[in-house]
Amino acid sequence: MKFFLQKFVPGLLLVIFTTNFSVAQTTRPADESFIIENYYKVKWGFADEFINLWKTNHYPLLKKAIEKGEIISVSAEKPKLHSGEDTRWDFKVTIVFKNAKLAFDAELTTPYKKQLYPDLDKLAKDEQHRFELLLAHWDVMVEKIEL
């Protein structure tokens, strides 16, 4: 019996530990991040003004949400070439939220407005002007797929 315990129990314990470790890895919760792409179509000739207003007024709020851990990342793109008017977009922002609940929280950045913008009336006017430049805006929920 002593021979059995010395020879086989350590190996058996290793198998049990390894099996439990790999089961624990596969049952770990999946990535809960939630991705939304925001597309903006702006009046001809006003894309740069729109982007500058977005960077000045909205991006700092998103950066604050990144600092707080509510948003994982924010990236922006604009096309190098133009497309047909029906498919044209001028500015795309991709936001990776920590989870879907935060992505749909309409008040997510509201607490940061007073911190970042002491003159909320000016912010409201600037944001109103930014939206006056828009022809269309749409949000696309996306998910990554394994290739």
N, C-alpha and C positions, 0 to 999 in steps of 0.2 A: 504494500500500500504506500509506504514511504517513497519508493521508487516512482510510482504512478504520480504522486503529488509533486515530486521534484521535476519530473520530466514533462508532464502533460498540462498541469494547471497553469503555469505561466503562459504557455502558448494559448490555452483556452481563454484565459483572461485577456490576452492581446486581441484575439478574435472578437470577443464580446465588446471590448472597448472600441475597436475599429468599426464594428458594425453599428454600435450606438452613435459614434461620431458621425458616420456617413448618413445615418437616418436623421440626425439632428441637422446636418447641413441641408438635406433635401426638404425638410419641413420648415425651414426658416421662412418667414413671411416674404412674399414677393416684393419687388420694388413698387412702392405706392406712388411714385411720382406721376404727375399729370401734365401733359404738354398741350399748349394751345398756341397756334400760329395766328397772329393778327395781321390781316392784310388791309392796306389803305390805298385807295385810289383818290388822287388829289386833282384839283383843277389844273389844267395845263399851265406850266410855268411856275407853279407854286410848291413843287415837291420839296425843294431845299428849305423853304421857309417853314413848311409843315414839319419836316424832320428836325429842324433847329428848335422849334417850339416844343416838340415832343421831348427832345433831349433836355431842354431847359426845365420844363414843367412836370413831365410825367416820369422820366427816367430816374430822377433822384428819389421818388417815392418807391419805385421798384427796387432800387439799390438798398433802401432802408429795410424793405421786406427781406432782401437777401441777408442783410446783417442780422436780422431777427430769426433767420432760418425758415421763413415761410415760403420763400422762393429759392430754388436751387441755382438757377441761372437765367440770364436774359441775353439774347443776341439779336442783332438787327441786320437786315440786308436790303439792298435796293438793286434793281436790275441794271445791267450794263447796257443792254439794248432794249428797244421798245417792242411791244407786241401790238396786236390789233386792239382797237378801242374796247371791244367787248371783253377781252381777256386781260386788259392792262391793269397792273398794280404798280404803285410807286414806292412802297415801303412795306417791309414785312418784319414783324417782331415775333420772335419765338420765346415764350416764357415756359420754363420748367418749374412747376409748383411742387411743393413737398408732397401734396396729395390733392385729390379732387375737391375735398371740402374747402380747402383754402383757395382753389382755383375759382370756385363759385361764390366766394365771400365778397359781396358787393362793397363791404366796408373795410376790406383788407388794408388799404393804404390811407384811409381817412385819419387815423390817429397821428400819422406822420405829417400831415399837411401843416398843422400849426407849428410843429417843430421846425420844418424846413422853410415855410413861407409865412413870415410875419404879416404880410399884406395879403390876406385871403381874397380881398376884392380884386386886386391886380391879377392874382392867379386865376380867378374866375373869368375875368375879361380876356386874359391871354388864352385860356382854354376854350372859351367861346369862339375866339378868332380862329384857333386851330381847327375847330370843328366846322367853321364856316368855309374853310378851304377844302373840305372833303366832298367828294362826289359819291363815294361808297366806302363801306368798311365791313369786313366780315371776319369772323373768327372760325378757325378750323381746329377741332380737337383731333390730335394725332396720337398714334401709339407706335412705338418701335417694334419691328418684327425681326425675328432671327433669320438670317440668310444662310 
